[in-house]
Amino acid sequence: MSCGCSKSKAATPEVQAIADKVKPQLEEQANRKYSLFKAVEFTTQAGQGTNYFIKVQVDNDDFVHLRVLESPPHENKPLALQGYQTDKSKGDKLTVF
């Protein structure tokens, strides 16, 4: 079954900006501060808005996967961190979660 996700791509400056905007939400939920926060890869899934699945490097060999919801423009809502996965490696594939 297809998840309706786009093919995984290298992160763009726009995706880095999305990650940066939800970084405070992640730090609060994970109860951890990240000095390194570099988006390296992403995929998207359309639905009620757009879900971004973003792989973020947070240390030399430590990555987190983010699920960020960008609501439709007419809803005028801020970006929302919908979920995250920690203890990921560079080789871990982005998946829907």
Backbone atoms as SQL, in Angstrom:
CREATE TABLE atoms (id INTEGER PRIMARY KEY, chain TEXT, resi INTEGER, resn TEXT, atom TEXT, x REAL, y REAL, z REAL);
INSERT INTO atoms VALUES
  (1, 'A', 1, 'MET', 'N', 0.842, -1.172, 0.000),
  (2, 'A', 1, 'MET', 'CA', 0.000, 0.000, 0.000),
  (3, 'A', 1, 'MET', 'C', 0.892, 1.242, 0.000),
  (4, 'A', 2, 'SER', 'N', 0.544, 2.203, -0.813),
  (5, 'A', 2, 'SER', 'CA', 1.322, 3.430, -0.906),
  (6, 'A', 2, 'SER', 'C', 0.919, 4.381, 0.211),
  (7, 'A', 3, 'CYS', 'N', 1.898, 5.094, 0.753),
  (8, 'A', 3, 'CYS', 'CA', 1.594, 6.052, 1.822),
  (9, 'A', 3, 'CYS', 'C', 1.232, 7.404, 1.246),
  (10, 'A', 4, 'GLY', 'N', 1.383, 7.570, -0.071),
  (11, 'A', 4, 'GLY', 'CA', 1.126, 8.861, -0.681),
  (12, 'A', 4, 'GLY', 'C', 2.247, 9.841, -0.434),
  (13, 'A', 5, 'CYS', 'N', 3.405, 9.337, -0.040),
  (14, 'A', 5, 'CYS', 'CA', 4.550, 10.194, 0.242),
  (15, 'A', 5, 'CYS', 'C', 5.337, 10.472, -1.025),
  (16, 'A', 6, 'SER', 'N', 5.949, 11.631, -1.051),
  (17, 'A', 6, 'SER', 'CA', 6.870, 11.940, -2.131),
  (18, 'A', 6, 'SER', 'C', 8.155, 11.150, -1.912),
  (19, 'A', 7, 'LYS', 'N', 8.958, 11.050, -2.947),
  (20, 'A', 7, 'LYS', 'CA', 10.251, 10.389, -2.815),
  (21, 'A', 7, 'LYS', 'C', 11.149, 11.223, -1.897),
  (22, 'A', 8, 'SER', 'N', 11.944, 10.550, -1.094),
  (23, 'A', 8, 'SER', 'CA', 12.848, 11.234, -0.176),
  (24, 'A', 8, 'SER', 'C', 13.866, 12.057, -0.953),
  (25, 'A', 9, 'LYS', 'N', 14.089, 13.297, -0.494),
  (26, 'A', 9, 'LYS', 'CA', 14.996, 14.217, -1.172),
  (27, 'A', 9, 'LYS', 'C', 15.925, 14.886, -0.152),
  (28, 'A', 10, 'ALA', 'N', 17.004, 15.447, -0.672),
  (29, 'A', 10, 'ALA', 'CA', 17.898, 16.229, 0.182),
  (30, 'A', 10, 'ALA', 'C', 17.152, 17.459, 0.684),
  (31, 'A', 11, 'ALA', 'N', 17.408, 17.820, 1.929),
  (32, 'A', 11, 'ALA', 'CA', 16.732, 18.973, 2.526),
  (33, 'A', 11, 'ALA', 'C', 17.101, 20.259, 1.798),
  (34, 'A', 12, 'THR', 'N', 16.140, 21.146, 1.715),
  (35, 'A', 12, 'THR', 'CA', 16.298, 22.454, 1.083),
  (36, 'A', 12, 'THR', 'C', 16.333, 23.524, 2.174),
  (37, 'A', 13, 'PRO', 'N', 16.706, 24.748, 1.834),
  (38, 'A', 13, 'PRO', 'CA', 16.646, 25.822, 2.834),
  (39, 'A', 13, 'PRO', 'C', 15.230, 25.997, 3.415),
  (40, 'A', 14, 'GLU', 'N', 14.199, 25.776, 2.601),
  (41, 'A', 14, 'GLU', 'CA', 12.825, 25.900, 3.085),
  (42, 'A', 14, 'GLU', 'C', 12.525, 24.833, 4.141),
  (43, 'A', 15, 'VAL', 'N', 13.019, 23.605, 3.923),
  (44, 'A', 15, 'VAL', 'CA', 12.809, 22.523, 4.888),
  (45, 'A', 15, 'VAL', 'C', 13.601, 22.800, 6.163),
  (46, 'A', 16, 'GLN', 'N', 14.800, 23.357, 6.039),
  (47, 'A', 16, 'GLN', 'CA', 15.569, 23.727, 7.232),
  (48, 'A', 16, 'GLN', 'C', 14.797, 24.762, 8.039),
  (49, 'A', 17, 'ALA', 'N', 14.165, 25.701, 7.359),
  (50, 'A', 17, 'ALA', 'CA', 13.384, 26.733, 8.056),
  (51, 'A', 17, 'ALA', 'C', 12.204, 26.116, 8.800),
  (52, 'A', 18, 'ILE', 'N', 11.566, 25.105, 8.202),
  (53, 'A', 18, 'ILE', 'CA', 10.468, 24.408, 8.869),
  (54, 'A', 18, 'ILE', 'C', 10.985, 23.705, 10.122),
  (55, 'A', 19, 'ALA', 'N', 12.100, 22.994, 9.986),
  (56, 'A', 19, 'ALA', 'CA', 12.693, 22.307, 11.134),
  (57, 'A', 19, 'ALA', 'C', 13.049, 23.305, 12.238),
  (58, 'A', 20, 'ASP', 'N', 13.648, 24.421, 11.854),
  (59, 'A', 20, 'ASP', 'CA', 14.027, 25.435, 12.838),
  (60, 'A', 20, 'ASP', 'C', 12.814, 25.971, 13.601),
  (61, 'A', 21, 'LYS', 'N', 11.685, 26.102, 12.902),
  (62, 'A', 21, 'LYS', 'CA', 10.487, 26.646, 13.548),
  (63, 'A', 21, 'LYS', 'C', 9.900, 25.686, 14.576),
  (64, 'A', 22, 'VAL', 'N', 10.056, 24.383, 14.376),
  (65, 'A', 22, 'VAL', 'CA', 9.502, 23.426, 15.351),
  (66, 'A', 22, 'VAL', 'C', 10.544, 22.938, 16.358),
  (67, 'A', 23, 'LYS', 'N', 11.787, 23.392, 16.215),
  (68, 'A', 23, 'LYS', 'CA', 12.849, 22.979, 17.146),
  (69, 'A', 23, 'LYS', 'C', 12.461, 23.240, 18.608),
  (70, 'A', 24, 'PRO', 'N', 11.913, 24.418, 18.945),
  (71, 'A', 24, 'PRO', 'CA', 11.535, 24.635, 20.355),
  (72, 'A', 24, 'PRO', 'C', 10.477, 23.640, 20.842),
  (73, 'A', 25, 'GLN', 'N', 9.552, 23.240, 19.964),
  (74, 'A', 25, 'GLN', 'CA', 8.536, 22.248, 20.338),
  (75, 'A', 25, 'GLN', 'C', 9.204, 20.907, 20.637),
  (76, 'A', 26, 'LEU', 'N', 10.159, 20.512, 19.790),
  (77, 'A', 26, 'LEU', 'CA', 10.875, 19.257, 20.005),
  (78, 'A', 26, 'LEU', 'C', 11.660, 19.304, 21.303),
  (79, 'A', 27, 'GLU', 'N', 12.395, 20.396, 21.520),
  (80, 'A', 27, 'GLU', 'CA', 13.213, 20.501, 22.732),
  (81, 'A', 27, 'GLU', 'C', 12.350, 20.422, 23.988),
  (82, 'A', 28, 'GLU', 'N', 11.164, 21.005, 23.944),
  (83, 'A', 28, 'GLU', 'CA', 10.263, 20.945, 25.098),
  (84, 'A', 28, 'GLU', 'C', 9.733, 19.522, 25.290),
  (85, 'A', 29, 'GLN', 'N', 9.279, 18.892, 24.206),
  (86, 'A', 29, 'GLN', 'CA', 8.709, 17.547, 24.306),
  (87, 'A', 29, 'GLN', 'C', 9.759, 16.498, 24.665),
  (88, 'A', 30, 'ALA', 'N', 10.966, 16.630, 24.101),
  (89, 'A', 30, 'ALA', 'CA', 12.029, 15.648, 24.351),
  (90, 'A', 30, 'ALA', 'C', 12.825, 15.978, 25.608),
  (91, 'A', 31, 'ASN', 'N', 12.584, 17.168, 26.166),
  (92, 'A', 31, 'ASN', 'CA', 13.312, 17.637, 27.343),
  (93, 'A', 31, 'ASN', 'C', 14.820, 17.592, 27.105),
  (94, 'A', 32, 'ARG', 'N', 15.210, 18.146, 25.954),
  (95, 'A', 32, 'ARG', 'CA', 16.615, 18.154, 25.558),
  (96, 'A', 32, 'ARG', 'C', 16.883, 19.363, 24.674),
  (97, 'A', 33, 'LYS', 'N', 18.069, 19.945, 24.790),
  (98, 'A', 33, 'LYS', 'CA', 18.486, 21.061, 23.937),
  (99, 'A', 33, 'LYS', 'C', 19.414, 20.529, 22.857),
  (100, 'A', 34, 'TYR', 'N', 19.257, 21.039, 21.652),
  (101, 'A', 34, 'TYR', 'CA', 20.078, 20.618, 20.514),
  (102, 'A', 34, 'TYR', 'C', 20.883, 21.803, 19.998),
  (103, 'A', 35, 'SER', 'N', 22.213, 21.699, 20.067),
  (104, 'A', 35, 'SER', 'CA', 23.045, 22.773, 19.529),
  (105, 'A', 35, 'SER', 'C', 23.222, 22.600, 18.020),
  (106, 'A', 36, 'LEU', 'N', 23.298, 21.342, 17.563),
  (107, 'A', 36, 'LEU', 'CA', 23.336, 21.046, 16.133),
  (108, 'A', 36, 'LEU', 'C', 21.926, 20.639, 15.738),
  (109, 'A', 37, 'PHE', 'N', 21.398, 21.227, 14.646),
  (110, 'A', 37, 'PHE', 'CA', 20.042, 20.929, 14.202),
  (111, 'A', 37, 'PHE', 'C', 19.992, 21.155, 12.698),
  (112, 'A', 38, 'LYS', 'N', 20.491, 20.162, 11.964),
  (113, 'A', 38, 'LYS', 'CA', 20.649, 20.305, 10.517),
  (114, 'A', 38, 'LYS', 'C', 19.740, 19.321, 9.774),
  (115, 'A', 39, 'ALA', 'N', 18.756, 19.852, 9.061),
  (116, 'A', 39, 'ALA', 'CA', 17.874, 19.027, 8.235),
  (117, 'A', 39, 'ALA', 'C', 18.706, 18.463, 7.086),
  (118, 'A', 40, 'VAL', 'N', 18.637, 17.141, 6.888),
  (119, 'A', 40, 'VAL', 'CA', 19.443, 16.514, 5.836),
  (120, 'A', 40, 'VAL', 'C', 18.610, 15.852, 4.754),
  (121, 'A', 41, 'GLU', 'N', 17.387, 15.471, 5.071),
  (122, 'A', 41, 'GLU', 'CA', 16.555, 14.728, 4.125),
  (123, 'A', 41, 'GLU', 'C', 15.095, 14.936, 4.505),
  (124, 'A', 42, 'PHE', 'N', 14.197, 14.835, 3.517),
  (125, 'A', 42, 'PHE', 'CA', 12.780, 14.971, 3.834),
  (126, 'A', 42, 'PHE', 'C', 11.912, 14.293, 2.790),
  (127, 'A', 43, 'THR', 'N', 10.680, 14.061, 3.184),
  (128, 'A', 43, 'THR', 'CA', 9.639, 13.601, 2.282),
  (129, 'A', 43, 'THR', 'C', 8.354, 14.276, 2.737),
  (130, 'A', 44, 'THR', 'N', 7.370, 14.336, 1.854),
  (131, 'A', 44, 'THR', 'CA', 6.101, 14.969, 2.212),
  (132, 'A', 44, 'THR', 'C', 4.943, 14.027, 1.918),
  (133, 'A', 45, 'GLN', 'N', 3.842, 14.295, 2.610),
  (134, 'A', 45, 'GLN', 'CA', 2.608, 13.541, 2.415),
  (135, 'A', 45, 'GLN', 'C', 1.464, 14.545, 2.449),
  (136, 'A', 46, 'ALA', 'N', 0.697, 14.586, 1.370),
  (137, 'A', 46, 'ALA', 'CA', -0.434, 15.509, 1.295),
  (138, 'A', 46, 'ALA', 'C', -1.655, 14.887, 1.945),
  (139, 'A', 47, 'GLY', 'N', -2.465, 15.728, 2.528),
  (140, 'A', 47, 'GLY', 'CA', -3.703, 15.298, 3.183),
  (141, 'A', 47, 'GLY', 'C', -4.434, 16.555, 3.597),
  (142, 'A', 48, 'GLN', 'N', -4.853, 16.621, 4.849),
  (143, 'A', 48, 'GLN', 'CA', -5.418, 17.851, 5.393),
  (144, 'A', 48, 'GLN', 'C', -4.247, 18.761, 5.732),
  (145, 'A', 49, 'GLY', 'N', -3.674, 19.378, 4.714),
  (146, 'A', 49, 'GLY', 'CA', -2.427, 20.116, 4.850),
  (147, 'A', 49, 'GLY', 'C', -1.309, 19.233, 4.340),
  (148, 'A', 50, 'THR', 'N', -0.092, 19.541, 4.718),
  (149, 'A', 50, 'THR', 'CA', 1.070, 18.763, 4.280),
  (150, 'A', 50, 'THR', 'C', 1.846, 18.282, 5.488),
  (151, 'A', 51, 'ASN', 'N', 2.096, 16.985, 5.529),
  (152, 'A', 51, 'ASN', 'CA', 2.975, 16.419, 6.547),
  (153, 'A', 51, 'ASN', 'C', 4.376, 16.380, 5.980),
  (154, 'A', 52, 'TYR', 'N', 5.317, 16.942, 6.712),
  (155, 'A', 52, 'TYR', 'CA', 6.734, 16.863, 6.368),
  (156, 'A', 52, 'TYR', 'C', 7.376, 15.845, 7.303),
  (157, 'A', 53, 'PHE', 'N', 8.075, 14.885, 6.740),
  (158, 'A', 53, 'PHE', 'CA', 8.873, 13.943, 7.516),
  (159, 'A', 53, 'PHE', 'C', 10.316, 14.349, 7.255),
  (160, 'A', 54, 'ILE', 'N', 11.006, 14.804, 8.295),
  (161, 'A', 54, 'ILE', 'CA', 12.325, 15.418, 8.139),
  (162, 'A', 54, 'ILE', 'C', 13.348, 14.683, 8.996),
  (163, 'A', 55, 'LYS', 'N', 14.465, 14.295, 8.379),
  (164, 'A', 55, 'LYS', 'CA', 15.582, 13.714, 9.119),
  (165, 'A', 55, 'LYS', 'C', 16.510, 14.859, 9.493),
  (166, 'A', 56, 'VAL', 'N', 16.789, 15.002, 10.787),
  (167, 'A', 56, 'VAL', 'CA', 17.600, 16.110, 11.299),
  (168, 'A', 56, 'VAL', 'C', 18.807, 15.556, 12.046),
  (169, 'A', 57, 'GLN', 'N', 19.984, 16.048, 11.681),
  (170, 'A', 57, 'GLN', 'CA', 21.206, 15.668, 12.389),
  (171, 'A', 57, 'GLN', 'C', 21.315, 16.517, 13.647),
  (172, 'A', 58, 'VAL', 'N', 21.464, 15.834, 14.801),
  (173, 'A', 58, 'VAL', 'CA', 21.552, 16.558, 16.073),
  (174, 'A', 58, 'VAL', 'C', 22.886, 16.341, 16.785),
  (175, 'A', 59, 'ASP', 'N', 23.721, 15.461, 16.238),
  (176, 'A', 59, 'ASP', 'CA', 25.065, 15.196, 16.746),
  (177, 'A', 59, 'ASP', 'C', 25.801, 14.471, 15.627),
  (178, 'A', 60, 'ASN', 'N', 27.082, 14.178, 15.834),
  (179, 'A', 60, 'ASN', 'CA', 27.863, 13.539, 14.769),
  (180, 'A', 60, 'ASN', 'C', 27.157, 12.341, 14.156),
  (181, 'A', 61, 'ASP', 'N', 26.730, 11.395, 14.977),
  (182, 'A', 61, 'ASP', 'CA', 26.089, 10.172, 14.497),
  (183, 'A', 61, 'ASP', 'C', 24.690, 10.003, 15.070),
  (184, 'A', 62, 'ASP', 'N', 24.058, 11.096, 15.438),
  (185, 'A', 62, 'ASP', 'CA', 22.739, 11.034, 16.065),
  (186, 'A', 62, 'ASP', 'C', 21.756, 11.879, 15.258),
  (187, 'A', 63, 'PHE', 'N', 20.623, 11.263, 14.930),
  (188, 'A', 63, 'PHE', 'CA', 19.607, 11.929, 14.120),
  (189, 'A', 63, 'PHE', 'C', 18.252, 11.767, 14.788),
  (190, 'A', 64, 'VAL', 'N', 17.340, 12.683, 14.493),
  (191, 'A', 64, 'VAL', 'CA', 15.941, 12.547, 14.879),
  (192, 'A', 64, 'VAL', 'C', 15.098, 12.661, 13.621),
  (193, 'A', 65, 'HIS', 'N', 13.958, 12.006, 13.634),
  (194, 'A', 65, 'HIS', 'CA', 12.996, 12.125, 12.550),
  (195, 'A', 65, 'HIS', 'C', 11.816, 12.931, 13.090),
  (196, 'A', 66, 'LEU', 'N', 11.411, 13.940, 12.334),
  (197, 'A', 66, 'LEU', 'CA', 10.306, 14.805, 12.731),
  (198, 'A', 66, 'LEU', 'C', 9.115, 14.600, 11.811),
  (199, 'A', 67, 'ARG', 'N', 7.918, 14.706, 12.359),
  (200, 'A', 67, 'ARG', 'CA', 6.698, 14.780, 11.550),
  (201, 'A', 67, 'ARG', 'C', 6.070, 16.134, 11.855),
  (202, 'A', 68, 'VAL', 'N', 6.042, 16.988, 10.846),
  (203, 'A', 68, 'VAL', 'CA', 5.572, 18.360, 11.020),
  (204, 'A', 68, 'VAL', 'C', 4.361, 18.591, 10.123),
  (205, 'A', 69, 'LEU', 'N', 3.293, 19.127, 10.685),
  (206, 'A', 69, 'LEU', 'CA', 2.092, 19.434, 9.918),
  (207, 'A', 69, 'LEU', 'C', 2.081, 20.911, 9.545),
  (208, 'A', 70, 'GLU', 'N', 1.961, 21.145, 8.241),
  (209, 'A', 70, 'GLU', 'CA', 1.728, 22.496, 7.732),
  (210, 'A', 70, 'GLU', 'C', 0.265, 22.525, 7.324),
  (211, 'A', 71, 'SER', 'N', -0.559, 23.222, 8.098),
  (212, 'A', 71, 'SER', 'CA', -1.994, 23.286, 7.837),
  (213, 'A', 71, 'SER', 'C', -2.268, 24.037, 6.538),
  (214, 'A', 72, 'PRO', 'N', -3.449, 23.816, 5.937),
  (215, 'A', 72, 'PRO', 'CA', -3.797, 24.569, 4.729),
  (216, 'A', 72, 'PRO', 'C', -3.767, 26.070, 5.017),
  (217, 'A', 73, 'PRO', 'N', -3.387, 26.871, 4.019),
  (218, 'A', 73, 'PRO', 'CA', -3.257, 28.324, 4.232),
  (219, 'A', 73, 'PRO', 'C', -4.511, 28.987, 4.818),
  (220, 'A', 74, 'HIS', 'N', -5.698, 28.543, 4.422),
  (221, 'A', 74, 'HIS', 'CA', -6.924, 29.189, 4.900),
  (222, 'A', 74, 'HIS', 'C', -7.155, 28.975, 6.401),
  (223, 'A', 75, 'GLU', 'N', -6.491, 27.985, 7.001),
  (224, 'A', 75, 'GLU', 'CA', -6.641, 27.744, 8.442),
  (225, 'A', 75, 'GLU', 'C', -5.767, 28.678, 9.274),
  (226, 'A', 76, 'ASN', 'N', -4.734, 29.244, 8.647),
  (227, 'A', 76, 'ASN', 'CA', -3.879, 30.231, 9.308),
  (228, 'A', 76, 'ASN', 'C', -3.348, 29.726, 10.665),
  (229, 'A', 77, 'LYS', 'N', -2.834, 28.470, 10.673),
  (230, 'A', 77, 'LYS', 'CA', -2.278, 27.879, 11.893),
  (231, 'A', 77, 'LYS', 'C', -0.762, 27.782, 11.763),
  (232, 'A', 78, 'PRO', 'N', -0.044, 27.855, 12.878),
  (233, 'A', 78, 'PRO', 'CA', 1.413, 27.698, 12.822),
  (234, 'A', 78, 'PRO', 'C', 1.798, 26.242, 12.547),
  (235, 'A', 79, 'LEU', 'N', 3.038, 26.045, 12.152),
  (236, 'A', 79, 'LEU', 'CA', 3.569, 24.690, 11.966),
  (237, 'A', 79, 'LEU', 'C', 3.472, 23.945, 13.291),
  (238, 'A', 80, 'ALA', 'N', 3.134, 22.658, 13.214),
  (239, 'A', 80, 'ALA', 'CA', 2.972, 21.878, 14.441),
  (240, 'A', 80, 'ALA', 'C', 3.775, 20.591, 14.360),
  (241, 'A', 81, 'LEU', 'N', 4.580, 20.355, 15.390),
  (242, 'A', 81, 'LEU', 'CA', 5.299, 19.094, 15.505),
  (243, 'A', 81, 'LEU', 'C', 4.285, 18.032, 15.918),
  (244, 'A', 82, 'GLN', 'N', 4.025, 17.071, 15.031),
  (245, 'A', 82, 'GLN', 'CA', 3.021, 16.042, 15.273),
  (246, 'A', 82, 'GLN', 'C', 3.622, 14.772, 15.877),
  (247, 'A', 83, 'GLY', 'N', 4.937, 14.620, 15.758),
  (248, 'A', 83, 'GLY', 'CA', 5.599, 13.455, 16.313),
  (249, 'A', 83, 'GLY', 'C', 7.078, 13.503, 16.027),
  (250, 'A', 84, 'TYR', 'N', 7.821, 12.662, 16.717),
  (251, 'A', 84, 'TYR', 'CA', 9.267, 12.588, 16.489),
  (252, 'A', 84, 'TYR', 'C', 9.777, 11.228, 16.924),
  (253, 'A', 85, 'GLN', 'N', 10.909, 10.852, 16.345),
  (254, 'A', 85, 'GLN', 'CA', 11.587, 9.613, 16.708),
  (255, 'A', 85, 'GLN', 'C', 13.045, 9.949, 16.966),
  (256, 'A', 86, 'THR', 'N', 13.568, 9.510, 18.110),
  (257, 'A', 86, 'THR', 'CA', 14.961, 9.788, 18.470),
  (258, 'A', 86, 'THR', 'C', 15.811, 8.540, 18.242),
  (259, 'A', 87, 'ASP', 'N', 17.100, 8.683, 18.505),
  (260, 'A', 87, 'ASP', 'CA', 18.057, 7.575, 18.385),
  (261, 'A', 87, 'ASP', 'C', 18.072, 6.967, 16.991),
  (262, 'A', 88, 'LYS', 'N', 18.027, 7.823, 16.000),
  (263, 'A', 88, 'LYS', 'CA', 18.095, 7.383, 14.606),
  (264, 'A', 88, 'LYS', 'C', 19.521, 7.556, 14.105),
  (265, 'A', 89, 'SER', 'N', 19.863, 6.820, 13.049),
  (266, 'A', 89, 'SER', 'CA', 21.186, 6.944, 12.445),
  (267, 'A', 89, 'SER', 'C', 21.045, 7.522, 11.041),
  (268, 'A', 90, 'LYS', 'N', 22.162, 7.883, 10.442),
  (269, 'A', 90, 'LYS', 'CA', 22.154, 8.455, 9.107),
  (270, 'A', 90, 'LYS', 'C', 21.514, 7.502, 8.099),
  (271, 'A', 91, 'GLY', 'N', 21.708, 6.202, 8.284),
  (272, 'A', 91, 'GLY', 'CA', 21.196, 5.223, 7.348),
  (273, 'A', 91, 'GLY', 'C', 19.732, 4.853, 7.517),
  (274, 'A', 92, 'ASP', 'N', 19.105, 5.300, 8.615),
  (275, 'A', 92, 'ASP', 'CA', 17.694, 4.972, 8.834),
  (276, 'A', 92, 'ASP', 'C', 16.811, 5.694, 7.813),
  (277, 'A', 93, 'LYS', 'N', 15.917, 4.939, 7.190),
  (278, 'A', 93, 'LYS', 'CA', 15.014, 5.522, 6.207),
  (279, 'A', 93, 'LYS', 'C', 13.893, 6.288, 6.895),
  (280, 'A', 94, 'LEU', 'N', 13.480, 7.376, 6.229),
  (281, 'A', 94, 'LEU', 'CA', 12.310, 8.111, 6.699),
  (282, 'A', 94, 'LEU', 'C', 11.067, 7.297, 6.384),
  (283, 'A', 95, 'THR', 'N', 10.212, 7.124, 7.367),
  (284, 'A', 95, 'THR', 'CA', 8.972, 6.391, 7.172),
  (285, 'A', 95, 'THR', 'C', 7.823, 7.189, 7.769),
  (286, 'A', 96, 'VAL', 'N', 6.609, 6.855, 7.374),
  (287, 'A', 96, 'VAL', 'CA', 5.434, 7.487, 7.952),
  (288, 'A', 96, 'VAL', 'C', 5.259, 6.974, 9.373),
  (289, 'A', 97, 'PHE', 'N', 5.072, 7.877, 10.305),
  (290, 'A', 97, 'PHE', 'CA', 4.828, 7.481, 11.699),
  (291, 'A', 97, 'PHE', 'C', 3.848, 8.435, 12.334);
